[in-house]
Amino acid sequence: MFVICLDDMSPEETLDQVLAAIRSRLANDPEEERCLTAEELRRLAKGRLSRMARS
């Protein structure tokens, strides 16, 4: 699984960030990638909860 949280990025920098993340994470072993994926999912959930709380 490959997850990237883009919540804090402007549309102009999104593509560059996605490409950089792909390049840096392709060589990860499965356990390292699971840890990074879990962290990205936490960031996504935190951002969504924050937006819901502000509504």
C-alpha positions as CSV (number, residue, x, y, z in Angstrom):
1,M,0.0,0.0,0.0
2,F,1.2,3.5,-0.8
3,V,-0.5,6.5,0.9
4,I,0.5,10.1,0.7
5,C,-1.2,12.9,2.7
6,L,-1.3,16.1,0.7
7,D,-3.5,18.1,3.1
8,D,-0.8,20.7,3.9
9,M,0.3,21.3,0.3
10,S,-0.8,23.8,-2.2
11,P,-2.1,22.5,-5.6
12,E,1.1,23.9,-7.2
13,E,3.4,21.7,-5.1
14,T,1.3,18.6,-5.0
15,L,2.7,16.9,-8.1
16,D,6.3,17.6,-7.1
17,Q,5.6,16.2,-3.6
18,V,3.9,13.1,-5.0
19,L,6.8,12.4,-7.4
20,A,9.4,13.0,-4.7
21,A,7.6,10.6,-2.3
22,I,7.3,7.9,-4.9
23,R,11.0,8.2,-5.7
24,S,12.1,8.1,-2.0
25,R,9.7,5.3,-1.0
26,L,10.1,2.8,-3.9
27,A,13.2,1.2,-2.3
28,N,11.5,0.8,1.2
29,D,11.2,-2.7,2.5
30,P,7.6,-3.8,3.3
31,E,7.9,-3.1,7.1
32,E,9.3,0.4,6.6
33,E,6.5,1.2,4.1
34,R,3.9,-0.1,6.5
35,C,5.1,2.3,9.1
36,L,5.2,5.3,6.7
37,T,1.7,4.4,5.4
38,A,0.4,4.2,8.9
39,E,1.8,7.7,9.6
40,E,0.3,9.1,6.5
41,L,-3.1,7.6,7.4
42,R,-2.8,9.2,10.9
43,R,-2.1,12.6,9.2
44,L,-5.1,12.2,6.9
45,A,-7.4,11.3,9.8
46,K,-6.1,14.1,12.0
47,G,-6.7,16.6,9.2
48,R,-10.3,15.4,8.5
49,L,-11.1,15.5,12.2
50,S,-9.8,19.0,12.5
51,R,-11.9,20.1,9.5
52,M,-15.0,18.5,11.0
53,A,-14.4,20.1,14.4
54,R,-14.2,23.6,12.7
55,S,-17.5,23.1,10.8
